[in-house]
Amino acid sequence: MEQEDVQNVTEEKVTENTETQTVEEKVEKTFATQEDFNEALKKEVARKTRNLPSKEEMKKFNEWKESQKTEEDKKNEILLENETLKKQLMIAENKSVVANAGVDSKFQKFVLSEVSEMEGDFEDNLKDYLKENPQYLTQKESETQKTNGVSTKKIGNEAEDGVTAILKAKHPDLF
């Protein structure tokens, strides 16, 4: 009994090896010249495209298909396109709101996705989210003073320099 099992296993291995070799032989077909390859490629393309309709036939078919649509189908297509455009517009507006809210550019997509998932008004949700997560806001330079190793003396904000004083005198509406 054991001898039969061993013999069956070895026969299966031999059969598998033979099948693998025939598959490898088919894959390893090489072409002597570029012309042989081009000819084989043309034949393969012709075989694959033999049953496909021409461009003119496809155009006529699409025109016929369009003419078969009912008014209801056409209205539904227009409504679907309208809804898609509304969604795209809302996303663009929300991106603008997030960018103008002072969110750091590295986190804008993340904040947009987080706030978009919330129920309610987008702007109100954004304000609440940013209150809870101020780490996503851009850091103002006055808040994070960078040092370059050179000591500086701060000038008081009350004193105006000469250029600012002259501009205020000539154009008070700007300030």
C-alpha positions in Angstrom: 0.0 0.0 0.0 2.8 2.4 0.9 4.7 1.5 -2.2 1.6 2.5 -4.3 1.3 5.9 -2.6 5.0 6.6 -3.1 4.7 5.6 -6.8 1.6 7.9 -7.2 3.4 10.8 -5.7 6.4 10.4 -7.9 4.2 10.1 -11.0 2.4 13.3 -10.0 5.8 15.1 -9.7 6.9 13.9 -13.1 3.6 15.1 -14.6 4.0 18.5 -13.0 7.5 18.9 -14.2 6.5 17.9 -17.8 3.7 20.5 -17.8 6.0 23.2 -16.4 8.6 22.5 -19.1 6.0 22.8 -21.9 4.7 26.1 -20.5 8.3 27.4 -20.3 9.0 26.4 -23.9 6.0 28.4 -25.1 7.0 31.5 -23.1 10.6 31.4 -24.3 9.9 31.8 -27.9 12.3 34.3 -29.4 12.4 36.1 -32.7 15.4 36.1 -35.1 14.8 39.6 -36.3 12.8 42.7 -35.5 10.8 42.1 -38.7 9.7 38.7 -37.3 8.6 40.3 -34.1 6.7 43.1 -35.9 4.9 40.5 -38.1 3.9 38.4 -35.1 2.7 41.5 -33.3 0.6 42.6 -36.3 -1.0 39.2 -36.5 -1.8 39.2 -32.8 -3.3 42.7 -33.0 -5.4 41.7 -36.1 -6.6 38.6 -34.2 -7.6 40.6 -31.2 -9.3 43.4 -33.1 -11.0 41.3 -35.7 -14.4 41.3 -34.0 -14.4 44.9 -32.8 -16.5 47.6 -34.6 -14.8 50.5 -36.4 -14.8 54.0 -35.1 -17.6 55.1 -37.4 -19.7 52.2 -36.3 -19.2 53.0 -32.7 -20.0 56.7 -33.3 -23.3 55.7 -35.0 -24.1 53.3 -32.2 -23.5 56.0 -29.6 -25.7 58.4 -31.5 -28.5 55.8 -31.8 -28.1 55.0 -28.1 -28.4 58.7 -27.2 -31.5 59.0 -29.4 -33.2 56.1 -27.6 -33.0 57.8 -24.2 -36.3 59.2 -22.9 -36.7 62.7 -21.5 -36.7 61.2 -18.0 -33.3 59.6 -18.6 -31.9 62.9 -19.9 -33.3 64.8 -16.9 -31.8 62.2 -14.6 -28.4 62.6 -16.2 -28.5 66.4 -15.9 -29.5 66.1 -12.2 -26.7 63.6 -11.5 -24.2 65.9 -13.2 -25.6 68.9 -11.3 -25.2 67.1 -8.0 -21.7 66.1 -8.8 -20.8 69.7 -9.6 -22.4 70.9 -6.4 -20.3 68.5 -4.4 -17.1 69.6 -6.2 -18.0 73.3 -5.5 -18.7 72.6 -1.8 -15.3 70.8 -1.5 -13.5 73.7 -3.1 -15.3 76.2 -0.9 -14.5 74.2 2.2 -10.8 74.0 1.2 -10.8 77.8 0.9 -12.4 78.2 4.3 -9.8 75.9 5.9 -7.0 77.7 4.2 -8.3 81.1 5.3 -8.9 79.9 8.9 -5.1 79.9 9.5 -4.6 76.1 9.3 -1.0 75.2 8.6 -0.6 74.0 5.0 0.7 70.6 6.1 -2.5 69.9 7.9 -5.1 71.4 5.6 -6.2 68.1 4.0 -6.4 66.4 7.3 -8.4 69.1 9.0 -10.7 69.3 5.9 -11.4 65.6 6.0 -12.0 65.6 9.8 -14.4 68.5 9.8 -16.2 67.3 6.6 -17.2 64.1 8.5 -19.0 66.2 11.2 -22.7 66.9 11.2 -23.8 70.5 10.9 -22.5 73.7 9.5 -18.9 73.3 8.2 -17.7 76.7 9.4 -19.1 76.3 12.9 -17.6 72.8 13.1 -14.2 74.1 11.8 -14.1 76.8 14.5 -15.0 74.3 17.2 -12.4 71.8 15.9 -9.7 74.4 15.8 -10.5 75.5 19.4 -10.0 71.9 20.5 -6.9 71.3 18.3 -4.9 74.5 18.1 -1.8 72.6 17.1 -3.1 72.6 13.5 -3.0 76.4 13.2 0.0 78.2 11.8 2.4 79.5 14.3 2.8 83.3 14.2 6.4 84.6 14.2 5.8 86.6 17.3 4.7 83.4 19.1 7.7 81.4 18.0 10.7 83.6 18.0 13.6 82.0 16.1 17.1 82.8 17.3 20.1 83.0 15.1 22.6 83.6 17.9 22.7 87.4 17.6 21.2 89.4 20.4 18.8 92.1 19.4 17.0 94.9 21.2 13.3 95.2 20.8 12.0 98.6 19.8 8.6 99.5 21.4 5.6 99.3 19.2 4.4 102.7 20.2 7.2 104.6 18.5 6.8 105.0 14.7 9.8 105.1 12.4 10.2 108.0 10.0 8.7 106.4 6.9 5.6 105.3 8.7 5.0 108.7 10.2 5.3 110.3 6.7 2.9 107.8 5.2 0.4 108.3 7.9 0.6 112.1 7.4 0.0 111.8 3.6 -2.4 108.9 3.6 -4.3 108.6 6.8 -7.0 106.4 5.3 -4.5 103.6 4.9 -3.8 103.3 8.6 
